[in-house]
């Protein structure tokens, strides 16, 4: 199953790299953005706040790498 998934990803990558159709690329981007938005909306407000705080801390350089 994982091999099938990886093979599918590679095929899509090849097609994306070859295309000159900007509209198609924009549609693909929109699909991913919609999925990211859905994932964000499934988080609790507390989880969203924790992520936002982490991003703000990282932007300020307040993050410690382990």
Rosetta constraint file for C-alpha pairs under 8 A:
AtomPair CA 1 CA 5 HARMONIC 6.31 0.50
AtomPair CA 2 CA 6 HARMONIC 6.13 0.50
AtomPair CA 3 CA 7 HARMONIC 5.95 0.50
AtomPair CA 4 CA 8 HARMONIC 6.06 0.50
AtomPair CA 5 CA 9 HARMONIC 6.22 0.50
AtomPair CA 6 CA 10 HARMONIC 6.20 0.50
AtomPair CA 7 CA 11 HARMONIC 6.23 0.50
AtomPair CA 8 CA 12 HARMONIC 6.25 0.50
AtomPair CA 9 CA 13 HARMONIC 6.13 0.50
AtomPair CA 10 CA 14 HARMONIC 6.19 0.50
AtomPair CA 11 CA 15 HARMONIC 6.34 0.50
AtomPair CA 12 CA 16 HARMONIC 6.08 0.50
AtomPair CA 13 CA 17 HARMONIC 6.09 0.50
AtomPair CA 14 CA 18 HARMONIC 6.25 0.50
AtomPair CA 15 CA 19 HARMONIC 6.16 0.50
AtomPair CA 16 CA 25 HARMONIC 7.33 0.50
AtomPair CA 21 CA 25 HARMONIC 6.51 0.50
AtomPair CA 22 CA 26 HARMONIC 6.16 0.50
AtomPair CA 23 CA 27 HARMONIC 6.26 0.50
AtomPair CA 24 CA 28 HARMONIC 6.26 0.50
AtomPair CA 25 CA 29 HARMONIC 6.18 0.50
AtomPair CA 26 CA 30 HARMONIC 6.13 0.50
AtomPair CA 27 CA 31 HARMONIC 6.29 0.50
AtomPair CA 28 CA 32 HARMONIC 6.59 0.50
AtomPair CA 29 CA 33 HARMONIC 6.18 0.50
AtomPair CA 30 CA 34 HARMONIC 6.00 0.50
AtomPair CA 31 CA 35 HARMONIC 6.30 0.50
AtomPair CA 32 CA 36 HARMONIC 6.21 0.50
AtomPair CA 33 CA 37 HARMONIC 6.11 0.50
AtomPair CA 34 CA 38 HARMONIC 6.14 0.50
AtomPair CA 35 CA 39 HARMONIC 6.20 0.50
AtomPair CA 36 CA 40 HARMONIC 6.19 0.50
AtomPair CA 37 CA 41 HARMONIC 6.17 0.50
AtomPair CA 38 CA 42 HARMONIC 6.32 0.50
AtomPair CA 39 CA 43 HARMONIC 6.86 0.50
AtomPair CA 40 CA 48 HARMONIC 7.33 0.50
AtomPair CA 43 CA 47 HARMONIC 5.83 0.50
AtomPair CA 43 CA 48 HARMONIC 6.22 0.50
AtomPair CA 44 CA 48 HARMONIC 6.28 0.50
AtomPair CA 45 CA 49 HARMONIC 6.10 0.50
AtomPair CA 46 CA 50 HARMONIC 6.17 0.50
AtomPair CA 47 CA 51 HARMONIC 6.24 0.50
AtomPair CA 48 CA 52 HARMONIC 6.16 0.50
AtomPair CA 49 CA 53 HARMONIC 6.09 0.50
AtomPair CA 50 CA 54 HARMONIC 6.18 0.50
AtomPair CA 51 CA 55 HARMONIC 6.18 0.50
AtomPair CA 52 CA 56 HARMONIC 6.16 0.50
AtomPair CA 53 CA 57 HARMONIC 6.10 0.50
AtomPair CA 54 CA 58 HARMONIC 6.10 0.50
AtomPair CA 54 CA 63 HARMONIC 7.96 0.50
AtomPair CA 55 CA 59 HARMONIC 6.11 0.50
AtomPair CA 56 CA 60 HARMONIC 6.34 0.50
AtomPair CA 57 CA 61 HARMONIC 6.15 0.50
AtomPair CA 57 CA 62 HARMONIC 4.91 0.50
AtomPair CA 57 CA 63 HARMONIC 6.10 0.50
AtomPair CA 58 CA 62 HARMONIC 5.56 0.50
AtomPair CA 58 CA 63 HARMONIC 5.21 0.50
